[in-house]
């Protein structure tokens, strides 16, 4: 790696650490420590060591960003219980555009009688979103699928697939960067899916992702 890209990467990570972390700027944490260590190693000519420290910093920033996004997931509806959100990784991503790439956040919901479940899923800057962008919100695709319909969520358009057997899912794409999905089994009405999606803190999510 040449000198200029390395310096740009260090500067960008420092800026992200300042804006993405909730702690006061004056308080050091693992991310700022790792960036400082990378600067020192880079200054000493240890480029491999600097890259290693930057790699750890990127992973920690991704974890913090995912934790912020997880706070936007819906709370449990009345008569339901919810588990804590979980973050899974589908593989690392390179570059500043991939801070949350490859990560998925989901939360499980169980009706109190145990007869139905729902799952809320969030993907941000994930390669899978590009594949789905041409389908979600496409009227021609929706009209060709049995049981699929458009549902208005505020000013956004979501696609609801209701199978008539108590299963279904609803997908909403935000700015071609964020995909939110609610799926369920054992449901009595498709409105359970719609209601949970409407309970998502979408305005907060869009603000955090800049969409």
KAVENKA-V451803 format. One record per run of one state. SS is the DSSP state (hx for helix, st for strand, lp for the rest). FROM is the first residue (numbers start at 1). TO is the last residue. If there is no record, write none. Layout:
{{SS,FROM,TO} {SS,FROM,TO}}
This chain:
{{lp,1,2} {hx,3,20} {lp,21,29} {hx,30,43} {lp,44,46} {hx,47,70} {lp,71,79} {st,80,82} {lp,83,85} {st,86,89} {lp,90,95} {hx,96,98} {lp,99,102} {st,103,111} {lp,112,116} {st,117,124} {lp,125,126} {hx,127,133} {lp,134,138} {hx,139,143} {lp,144,147} {st,148,153} {lp,154,155} {st,156,162} {lp,163,167} {st,168,174} {lp,175,177} {st,178,185} {lp,186,190} {hx,191,198} {lp,199,201} {hx,202,209} {lp,210,211}}
